[in-house]
Amino acid sequence: MVFGQKTVVKEEPEDVNLYTLWLQDPLETLRQKCEETKHCVHTRERLELCETRVGSRSQTQEDCTEELFDFLHARDHCVSHKLFHSVK
């Protein structure tokens, strides 16, 4: 852009990795870390087993809602204790 006699150039960040770190959502980062905890791994395994079981049947009324909610609850419980420590 040109304003009068001055030309303003939008500069690209020098370190792209630093720029992408700055743009990362702390919630997503914490969710990924919490999904690796023992309790979340256990609930994810139960969810995956359910999905496999339900997917292998042609006619079933079973769904994996309970297992999904258990996993999301475990993950969000972990996140809730850590999220606001990283927010400025």
N, C-alpha and C positions, 0 to 999 in steps of 0.2 A: 504494500500500500504506500501511497505517497501523500504526505501531509505537508503542503507548502514546499519547503526546500528539503525536508527530511524524508528519508526513505526508511520505513520500518519493515524489517525482515523477520518473519517468524523463525526463530531458531529451533533446530532439532536438538533433542537432549544428547549430550555427549555420550552418556552411557545408557544404552537402551535397556539393559537389565535393571539398572537402578530406577529407570522410569517405569518399567513394568511392575517392579516391586512397590513403587509408590501408588500405582493404580490398583493393586490387589485389594479386594474386599477382605477385611479382617474376619468377617463372619465366615466366608468360604474357606479361608485358611484354617480357622479353628475347627470347622466342621471336618475338614480332611484329617486334621490331627486327632480329633476325638474319635473318628471312625476307626482309628488304629488301636484304641484302648481295648483292654480285655473284654469288658462288658459289651461294648459295641460290636466287637468281632463276633462274639457269641450270638447276639441278637441278629446280626447280619447273616450268619450261617443258618440260623433257624428260618429266616425269611427266604434265603436261597433254596433251602430244602423244600419249603412249602411251595415255592414257585415251580420247582422241578416236579414235585408230586402233582400239582394241579395241572401243569402243562402236559404231563404224560397221559392224562385221562381225557377221553373224548367227551364224556358227559359227566359233569360234576357241578354241584351247586357250591362247593367249597371255594372260598377265595382266601387270600392271604392278608386280609385287612388287619387282623389282630397282630400278626407278626410284623407287618409294616409299621403299625403304630408303636409297637414295642421298640423297634429299632429307632424310629424317629424320636421317641421319648428319651431313650438312652443317650442318643447323640446330642439332643438339645439340652438335656440335663447337664451333660459335660460342658457344652458350650456356654451355658448360662453362668457357670462359675468363673469362666475365664474371659468372656468377651469384654466386659466393661473395664478390665484392667488394661486393655490395649487401645481403648478409645480415648482420644484426648479431648 
